[in-house]
Amino acid sequence: MPNSISKYAHWLVIATLLASSPAAGAGNFVLLCNKANPVTSLSKSDLKKVFTGGMKQWASGAVVQVGLITSDAPETLELGSLIGMTPRELMQRIQEQVFKGEMKRPVVLRSSADCAAFARSSPGAVCVASAQLASPETRVIPIQ
């Protein structure tokens, strides 16, 4: 019995630490794009189109190029919650759209820092990153 209580206390401490960590809240992530992209905001519906192949080009003419971090990353979990899909559903939809030729293959990113670098270097880039990495060299797209 004491062993199971000890395990419970251990997991309770971990859950508390995760819930209070900077990566836990929705306000800690932003949608980043290249600073030359003139988009001023996106609805959740448009955001879903961007990440599932329904929007192929930005108003500037640049081809939409999605950047994604692994499906279990907090950034991808946040994206999934914004568009109403689990990361698994999102990855499956992207695979289908890429296979059909409706969407460019996403750029695989390892971290929020990779997302920020990707947004700086590619005119059509869009990805989710830690809000701390937003800079004048990128543009944050507000989600309505």
Rosetta constraint file for C-alpha pairs under 8 A:
AtomPair CA 1 CA 5 HARMONIC 6.43 0.50
AtomPair CA 2 CA 6 HARMONIC 6.06 0.50
AtomPair CA 3 CA 7 HARMONIC 6.25 0.50
AtomPair CA 4 CA 8 HARMONIC 6.13 0.50
AtomPair CA 5 CA 9 HARMONIC 6.13 0.50
AtomPair CA 6 CA 10 HARMONIC 6.13 0.50
AtomPair CA 7 CA 11 HARMONIC 6.30 0.50
AtomPair CA 8 CA 12 HARMONIC 6.07 0.50
AtomPair CA 9 CA 13 HARMONIC 6.19 0.50
AtomPair CA 10 CA 14 HARMONIC 6.40 0.50
AtomPair CA 11 CA 15 HARMONIC 6.02 0.50
AtomPair CA 12 CA 16 HARMONIC 6.14 0.50
AtomPair CA 13 CA 17 HARMONIC 6.20 0.50
AtomPair CA 14 CA 18 HARMONIC 6.15 0.50
AtomPair CA 15 CA 19 HARMONIC 6.08 0.50
AtomPair CA 16 CA 20 HARMONIC 6.28 0.50
AtomPair CA 17 CA 21 HARMONIC 6.08 0.50
AtomPair CA 18 CA 24 HARMONIC 6.67 0.50
AtomPair CA 19 CA 24 HARMONIC 5.60 0.50
AtomPair CA 19 CA 25 HARMONIC 7.99 0.50
AtomPair CA 20 CA 24 HARMONIC 6.66 0.50
AtomPair CA 22 CA 28 HARMONIC 6.67 0.50
AtomPair CA 23 CA 28 HARMONIC 6.20 0.50
AtomPair CA 23 CA 29 HARMONIC 7.86 0.50
AtomPair CA 23 CA 74 HARMONIC 6.70 0.50
AtomPair CA 23 CA 130 HARMONIC 7.65 0.50
AtomPair CA 24 CA 28 HARMONIC 7.46 0.50
AtomPair CA 24 CA 74 HARMONIC 7.60 0.50
AtomPair CA 25 CA 29 HARMONIC 7.93 0.50
AtomPair CA 26 CA 78 HARMONIC 6.69 0.50
AtomPair CA 27 CA 131 HARMONIC 7.70 0.50
AtomPair CA 28 CA 130 HARMONIC 5.82 0.50
AtomPair CA 28 CA 131 HARMONIC 5.24 0.50
AtomPair CA 28 CA 132 HARMONIC 7.66 0.50
AtomPair CA 29 CA 75 HARMONIC 6.78 0.50
AtomPair CA 29 CA 78 HARMONIC 7.48 0.50
AtomPair CA 29 CA 128 HARMONIC 6.53 0.50
AtomPair CA 29 CA 129 HARMONIC 5.43 0.50
AtomPair CA 29 CA 130 HARMONIC 4.48 0.50
AtomPair CA 29 CA 131 HARMONIC 4.75 0.50
AtomPair CA 30 CA 128 HARMONIC 5.61 0.50
AtomPair CA 30 CA 129 HARMONIC 5.58 0.50
AtomPair CA 30 CA 130 HARMONIC 6.26 0.50
AtomPair CA 30 CA 131 HARMONIC 5.26 0.50
AtomPair CA 30 CA 134 HARMONIC 7.79 0.50
AtomPair CA 30 CA 140 HARMONIC 6.39 0.50
AtomPair CA 30 CA 141 HARMONIC 7.30 0.50
AtomPair CA 30 CA 142 HARMONIC 7.64 0.50
AtomPair CA 31 CA 126 HARMONIC 6.88 0.50
AtomPair CA 31 CA 127 HARMONIC 5.71 0.50
AtomPair CA 31 CA 128 HARMONIC 4.59 0.50
AtomPair CA 31 CA 129 HARMONIC 6.51 0.50
AtomPair CA 31 CA 140 HARMONIC 5.64 0.50
AtomPair CA 31 CA 141 HARMONIC 5.40 0.50
AtomPair CA 31 CA 142 HARMONIC 7.13 0.50
AtomPair CA 31 CA 143 HARMONIC 7.98 0.50
AtomPair CA 32 CA 115 HARMONIC 7.65 0.50
AtomPair CA 32 CA 116 HARMONIC 7.08 0.50
AtomPair CA 32 CA 119 HARMONIC 6.30 0.50
AtomPair CA 32 CA 125 HARMONIC 7.86 0.50
AtomPair CA 32 CA 126 HARMONIC 5.55 0.50
AtomPair CA 32 CA 127 HARMONIC 5.45 0.50
AtomPair CA 32 CA 128 HARMONIC 6.03 0.50
AtomPair CA 32 CA 129 HARMONIC 6.84 0.50
AtomPair CA 32 CA 134 HARMONIC 7.28 0.50
AtomPair CA 32 CA 138 HARMONIC 6.52 0.50
AtomPair CA 32 CA 139 HARMONIC 5.67 0.50
AtomPair CA 32 CA 140 HARMONIC 4.78 0.50
AtomPair CA 32 CA 141 HARMONIC 6.15 0.50
AtomPair CA 33 CA 37 HARMONIC 6.74 0.50
AtomPair CA 33 CA 119 HARMONIC 4.89 0.50
AtomPair CA 33 CA 120 HARMONIC 7.50 0.50
AtomPair CA 33 CA 123 HARMONIC 7.79 0.50
AtomPair CA 33 CA 124 HARMONIC 7.26 0.50
AtomPair CA 33 CA 125 HARMONIC 5.29 0.50
AtomPair CA 33 CA 126 HARMONIC 4.55 0.50
AtomPair CA 33 CA 127 HARMONIC 6.80 0.50
AtomPair CA 33 CA 138 HARMONIC 5.93 0.50
AtomPair CA 33 CA 139 HARMONIC 5.26 0.50
AtomPair CA 33 CA 140 HARMONIC 6.48 0.50
AtomPair CA 33 CA 141 HARMONIC 7.12 0.50
AtomPair CA 34 CA 119 HARMONIC 4.71 0.50
AtomPair CA 34 CA 120 HARMONIC 5.35 0.50
AtomPair CA 34 CA 121 HARMONIC 7.22 0.50
AtomPair CA 34 CA 122 HARMONIC 6.41 0.50
AtomPair CA 34 CA 123 HARMONIC 5.36 0.50
AtomPair CA 34 CA 124 HARMONIC 6.77 0.50
AtomPair CA 34 CA 125 HARMONIC 6.01 0.50
AtomPair CA 34 CA 126 HARMONIC 7.41 0.50
AtomPair CA 34 CA 137 HARMONIC 7.49 0.50
AtomPair CA 34 CA 138 HARMONIC 5.04 0.50
AtomPair CA 34 CA 139 HARMONIC 5.80 0.50
AtomPair CA 35 CA 119 HARMONIC 7.88 0.50
AtomPair CA 35 CA 120 HARMONIC 7.13 0.50
AtomPair CA 35 CA 123 HARMONIC 7.94 0.50
AtomPair CA 35 CA 136 HARMONIC 7.56 0.50
AtomPair CA 35 CA 137 HARMONIC 5.96 0.50
AtomPair CA 35 CA 138 HARMONIC 4.48 0.50
AtomPair CA 35 CA 139 HARMONIC 4.69 0.50
AtomPair CA 36 CA 123 HARMONIC 6.65 0.50
AtomPair CA 36 CA 139 HARMONIC 7.98 0.50
AtomPair CA 37 CA 58 HARMONIC 7.36 0.50
AtomPair CA 37 CA 59 HARMONIC 7.85 0.50
AtomPair CA 37 CA 60 HARMONIC 6.36 0.50
AtomPair CA 37 CA 123 HARMONIC 6.84 0.50
AtomPair CA 37 CA 124 HARMONIC 7.40 0.50
AtomPair CA 37 CA 139 HARMONIC 7.53 0.50
AtomPair CA 38 CA 59 HARMONIC 7.06 0.50
AtomPair CA 38 CA 60 HARMONIC 6.59 0.50
AtomPair CA 39 CA 58 HARMONIC 7.59 0.50
AtomPair CA 39 CA 59 HARMONIC 7.17 0.50
AtomPair CA 39 CA 141 HARMONIC 7.05 0.50
AtomPair CA 40 CA 141 HARMONIC 6.16 0.50
AtomPair CA 40 CA 142 HARMONIC 7.11 0.50
AtomPair CA 41 CA 141 HARMONIC 5.18 0.50
AtomPair CA 41 CA 142 HARMONIC 4.78 0.50
AtomPair CA 41 CA 143 HARMONIC 5.81 0.50
AtomPair CA 41 CA 144 HARMONIC 6.94 0.50
AtomPair CA 42 CA 46 HARMONIC 5.74 0.50
AtomPair CA 42 CA 47 HARMONIC 6.00 0.50
AtomPair CA 42 CA 141 HARMONIC 6.87 0.50
AtomPair CA 42 CA 142 HARMONIC 6.42 0.50
AtomPair CA 42 CA 143 HARMONIC 5.04 0.50
AtomPair CA 42 CA 144 HARMONIC 6.09 0.50
AtomPair CA 43 CA 47 HARMONIC 6.12 0.50
AtomPair CA 43 CA 143 HARMONIC 5.58 0.50
AtomPair CA 43 CA 144 HARMONIC 4.75 0.50
AtomPair CA 44 CA 48 HARMONIC 6.19 0.50
AtomPair CA 44 CA 82 HARMONIC 6.58 0.50
AtomPair CA 44 CA 83 HARMONIC 5.99 0.50
AtomPair CA 44 CA 143 HARMONIC 6.38 0.50
AtomPair CA 44 CA 144 HARMONIC 6.41 0.50
AtomPair CA 45 CA 49 HARMONIC 6.43 0.50
AtomPair CA 45 CA 83 HARMONIC 7.15 0.50
AtomPair CA 46 CA 50 HARMONIC 6.20 0.50
AtomPair CA 46 CA 55 HARMONIC 7.68 0.50
AtomPair CA 47 CA 51 HARMONIC 6.40 0.50
AtomPair CA 47 CA 83 HARMONIC 6.86 0.50
AtomPair CA 47 CA 143 HARMONIC 7.75 0.50
AtomPair CA 48 CA 52 HARMONIC 5.98 0.50
AtomPair CA 48 CA 54 HARMONIC 7.87 0.50
AtomPair CA 48 CA 83 HARMONIC 5.29 0.50
AtomPair CA 49 CA 53 HARMONIC 5.82 0.50
AtomPair CA 49 CA 54 HARMONIC 4.24 0.50
AtomPair CA 49 CA 55 HARMONIC 5.29 0.50
AtomPair CA 50 CA 54 HARMONIC 5.97 0.50
AtomPair CA 50 CA 55 HARMONIC 4.88 0.50
AtomPair CA 50 CA 56 HARMONIC 7.19 0.50
AtomPair CA 50 CA 64 HARMONIC 7.27 0.50
AtomPair CA 50 CA 66 HARMONIC 7.71 0.50
AtomPair CA 51 CA 55 HARMONIC 8.00 0.50
AtomPair CA 51 CA 66 HARMONIC 6.53 0.50
AtomPair CA 51 CA 94 HARMONIC 7.46 0.50
AtomPair CA 52 CA 90 HARMONIC 7.31 0.50
AtomPair CA 52 CA 93 HARMONIC 6.28 0.50
AtomPair CA 52 CA 94 HARMONIC 5.49 0.50
AtomPair CA 52 CA 97 HARMONIC 7.00 0.50
AtomPair CA 52 CA 103 HARMONIC 7.58 0.50
AtomPair CA 53 CA 94 HARMONIC 7.13 0.50
AtomPair CA 53 CA 97 HARMONIC 6.17 0.50
AtomPair CA 53 CA 102 HARMONIC 5.94 0.50
AtomPair CA 53 CA 103 HARMONIC 4.79 0.50
AtomPair CA 53 CA 104 HARMONIC 7.89 0.50
AtomPair CA 54 CA 102 HARMONIC 7.81 0.50
AtomPair CA 54 CA 103 HARMONIC 7.97 0.50
AtomPair CA 55 CA 64 HARMONIC 7.22 0.50
AtomPair CA 56 CA 63 HARMONIC 5.94 0.50
AtomPair CA 56 CA 64 HARMONIC 5.31 0.50
AtomPair CA 56 CA 103 HARMONIC 6.97 0.50
AtomPair CA 57 CA 61 HARMONIC 5.82 0.50
AtomPair CA 57 CA 62 HARMONIC 5.67 0.50
AtomPair CA 57 CA 63 HARMONIC 4.41 0.50
AtomPair CA 57 CA 64 HARMONIC 5.09 0.50
AtomPair CA 57 CA 124 HARMONIC 7.83 0.50
AtomPair CA 58 CA 62 HARMONIC 5.45 0.50
AtomPair CA 58 CA 63 HARMONIC 6.31 0.50
AtomPair CA 58 CA 64 HARMONIC 6.24 0.50
AtomPair CA 58 CA 124 HARMONIC 7.16 0.50
AtomPair CA 62 CA 123 HARMONIC 6.14 0.50
AtomPair CA 62 CA 124 HARMONIC 5.03 0.50
AtomPair CA 63 CA 123 HARMONIC 7.93 0.50
AtomPair CA 63 CA 124 HARMONIC 5.19 0.50
AtomPair CA 64 CA 104 HARMONIC 7.92 0.50
AtomPair CA 64 CA 124 HARMONIC 4.64 0.50
AtomPair CA 64 CA 125 HARMONIC 6.27 0.50
AtomPair CA 64 CA 126 HARMONIC 7.26 0.50
AtomPair CA 65 CA 104 HARMONIC 6.65 0.50
AtomPair CA 65 CA 105 HARMONIC 7.95 0.50
AtomPair CA 65 CA 106 HARMONIC 6.48 0.50
AtomPair CA 65 CA 107 HARMONIC 7.41 0.50
AtomPair CA 65 CA 124 HARMONIC 5.15 0.50
AtomPair CA 65 CA 125 HARMONIC 4.76 0.50
AtomPair CA 65 CA 126 HARMONIC 6.25 0.50
AtomPair CA 66 CA 104 HARMONIC 7.86 0.50
AtomPair CA 66 CA 105 HARMONIC 7.81 0.50
AtomPair CA 66 CA 106 HARMONIC 4.93 0.50
AtomPair CA 66 CA 107 HARMONIC 6.28 0.50
AtomPair CA 66 CA 124 HARMONIC 8.00 0.50
AtomPair CA 66 CA 125 HARMONIC 5.90 0.50
AtomPair CA 66 CA 126 HARMONIC 5.14 0.50
AtomPair CA 66 CA 127 HARMONIC 6.07 0.50
AtomPair CA 67 CA 106 HARMONIC 5.33 0.50
AtomPair CA 67 CA 107 HARMONIC 4.58 0.50
AtomPair CA 67 CA 108 HARMONIC 5.96 0.50
AtomPair CA 67 CA 109 HARMONIC 6.26 0.50
AtomPair CA 67 CA 115 HARMONIC 6.78 0.50
AtomPair CA 67 CA 118 HARMONIC 7.58 0.50
AtomPair CA 67 CA 125 HARMONIC 6.86 0.50
AtomPair CA 67 CA 126 HARMONIC 6.04 0.50
AtomPair CA 67 CA 127 HARMONIC 4.93 0.50
AtomPair CA 67 CA 128 HARMONIC 7.92 0.50
AtomPair CA 68 CA 76 HARMONIC 7.09 0.50
AtomPair CA 68 CA 106 HARMONIC 6.51 0.50
AtomPair CA 68 CA 107 HARMONIC 6.30 0.50
AtomPair CA 68 CA 108 HARMONIC 5.37 0.50
AtomPair CA 68 CA 109 HARMONIC 5.52 0.50
AtomPair CA 68 CA 115 HARMONIC 7.95 0.50
AtomPair CA 68 CA 127 HARMONIC 6.31 0.50
AtomPair CA 68 CA 128 HARMONIC 7.59 0.50
AtomPair CA 69 CA 73 HARMONIC 6.40 0.50
AtomPair CA 69 CA 75 HARMONIC 7.08 0.50
AtomPair CA 69 CA 76 HARMONIC 6.29 0.50
AtomPair CA 69 CA 108 HARMONIC 6.09 0.50
AtomPair CA 69 CA 109 HARMONIC 4.71 0.50
AtomPair CA 69 CA 110 HARMONIC 5.42 0.50
AtomPair CA 69 CA 111 HARMONIC 6.24 0.50
AtomPair CA 69 CA 112 HARMONIC 7.93 0.50
AtomPair CA 70 CA 76 HARMONIC 6.96 0.50
AtomPair CA 70 CA 108 HARMONIC 7.67 0.50
AtomPair CA 70 CA 109 HARMONIC 7.41 0.50
AtomPair CA 70 CA 110 HARMONIC 7.00 0.50
AtomPair CA 71 CA 76 HARMONIC 5.64 0.50
AtomPair CA 71 CA 77 HARMONIC 7.05 0.50
AtomPair CA 71 CA 87 HARMONIC 5.36 0.50
AtomPair CA 71 CA 88 HARMONIC 6.90 0.50
AtomPair CA 71 CA 91 HARMONIC 7.59 0.50
AtomPair CA 72 CA 76 HARMONIC 6.69 0.50
AtomPair CA 72 CA 77 HARMONIC 6.63 0.50
AtomPair CA 72 CA 87 HARMONIC 7.38 0.50
AtomPair CA 73 CA 77 HARMONIC 6.29 0.50
AtomPair CA 74 CA 78 HARMONIC 6.06 0.50
AtomPair CA 75 CA 79 HARMONIC 6.29 0.50
AtomPair CA 75 CA 112 HARMONIC 7.62 0.50
AtomPair CA 75 CA 128 HARMONIC 5.73 0.50
AtomPair CA 75 CA 129 HARMONIC 6.06 0.50
AtomPair CA 75 CA 130 HARMONIC 7.36 0.50
AtomPair CA 76 CA 80 HARMONIC 6.10 0.50
AtomPair CA 76 CA 87 HARMONIC 6.45 0.50
AtomPair CA 76 CA 128 HARMONIC 7.23 0.50
AtomPair CA 77 CA 81 HARMONIC 6.27 0.50
AtomPair CA 77 CA 86 HARMONIC 7.29 0.50
AtomPair CA 77 CA 87 HARMONIC 6.17 0.50
AtomPair CA 78 CA 82 HARMONIC 6.28 0.50
AtomPair CA 79 CA 83 HARMONIC 6.39 0.50
AtomPair CA 79 CA 128 HARMONIC 6.93 0.50
AtomPair CA 80 CA 84 HARMONIC 5.81 0.50
AtomPair CA 80 CA 85 HARMONIC 4.81 0.50
AtomPair CA 80 CA 86 HARMONIC 5.21 0.50
AtomPair CA 80 CA 87 HARMONIC 5.49 0.50
AtomPair CA 80 CA 90 HARMONIC 7.00 0.50
AtomPair CA 81 CA 85 HARMONIC 6.25 0.50
AtomPair CA 81 CA 86 HARMONIC 7.07 0.50
AtomPair CA 85 CA 89 HARMONIC 5.83 0.50
AtomPair CA 85 CA 90 HARMONIC 6.00 0.50
AtomPair CA 86 CA 90 HARMONIC 6.18 0.50
AtomPair CA 87 CA 91 HARMONIC 6.08 0.50
AtomPair CA 88 CA 92 HARMONIC 6.14 0.50
AtomPair CA 89 CA 93 HARMONIC 6.13 0.50
AtomPair CA 90 CA 94 HARMONIC 6.16 0.50
AtomPair CA 91 CA 95 HARMONIC 6.13 0.50
AtomPair CA 92 CA 96 HARMONIC 6.29 0.50
AtomPair CA 93 CA 97 HARMONIC 6.22 0.50
AtomPair CA 94 CA 98 HARMONIC 6.04 0.50
AtomPair CA 94 CA 103 HARMONIC 7.56 0.50
AtomPair CA 95 CA 99 HARMONIC 6.04 0.50
AtomPair CA 96 CA 100 HARMONIC 6.18 0.50
AtomPair CA 97 CA 101 HARMONIC 6.17 0.50
AtomPair CA 97 CA 102 HARMONIC 5.05 0.50
AtomPair CA 97 CA 103 HARMONIC 5.42 0.50
AtomPair CA 98 CA 102 HARMONIC 5.83 0.50
AtomPair CA 98 CA 103 HARMONIC 4.82 0.50
AtomPair CA 98 CA 104 HARMONIC 5.97 0.50
AtomPair CA 98 CA 105 HARMONIC 5.77 0.50
AtomPair CA 109 CA 114 HARMONIC 5.71 0.50
AtomPair CA 109 CA 115 HARMONIC 6.42 0.50
AtomPair CA 110 CA 114 HARMONIC 6.20 0.50
AtomPair CA 111 CA 115 HARMONIC 6.47 0.50
AtomPair CA 111 CA 129 HARMONIC 7.71 0.50
AtomPair CA 112 CA 116 HARMONIC 6.30 0.50
AtomPair CA 112 CA 128 HARMONIC 7.23 0.50
AtomPair CA 112 CA 129 HARMONIC 4.42 0.50
AtomPair CA 112 CA 130 HARMONIC 5.70 0.50
AtomPair CA 112 CA 133 HARMONIC 7.30 0.50
AtomPair CA 113 CA 117 HARMONIC 6.32 0.50
AtomPair CA 113 CA 129 HARMONIC 7.42 0.50
AtomPair CA 113 CA 133 HARMONIC 6.88 0.50
AtomPair CA 114 CA 118 HARMONIC 6.00 0.50
AtomPair CA 115 CA 119 HARMONIC 6.08 0.50
AtomPair CA 115 CA 127 HARMONIC 5.96 0.50
AtomPair CA 115 CA 128 HARMONIC 6.92 0.50
AtomPair CA 115 CA 129 HARMONIC 6.07 0.50
AtomPair CA 116 CA 120 HARMONIC 6.25 0.50
AtomPair CA 116 CA 129 HARMONIC 6.98 0.50
AtomPair CA 116 CA 133 HARMONIC 6.44 0.50
AtomPair CA 116 CA 134 HARMONIC 7.13 0.50
AtomPair CA 116 CA 138 HARMONIC 7.23 0.50
AtomPair CA 117 CA 121 HARMONIC 6.26 0.50
AtomPair CA 118 CA 122 HARMONIC 6.02 0.50
AtomPair CA 118 CA 125 HARMONIC 6.56 0.50
AtomPair CA 119 CA 123 HARMONIC 7.42 0.50
AtomPair CA 119 CA 124 HARMONIC 8.00 0.50
AtomPair CA 119 CA 125 HARMONIC 5.10 0.50
AtomPair CA 119 CA 126 HARMONIC 6.31 0.50
AtomPair CA 119 CA 127 HARMONIC 7.37 0.50
AtomPair CA 119 CA 138 HARMONIC 6.14 0.50
AtomPair CA 120 CA 137 HARMONIC 5.95 0.50
AtomPair CA 120 CA 138 HARMONIC 5.60 0.50
AtomPair CA 121 CA 125 HARMONIC 7.98 0.50
AtomPair CA 129 CA 133 HARMONIC 6.96 0.50
AtomPair CA 130 CA 134 HARMONIC 7.59 0.50
AtomPair CA 134 CA 138 HARMONIC 6.43 0.50
AtomPair CA 134 CA 139 HARMONIC 7.29 0.50
AtomPair CA 134 CA 140 HARMONIC 6.79 0.50
AtomPair CA 135 CA 139 HARMONIC 7.38 0.50
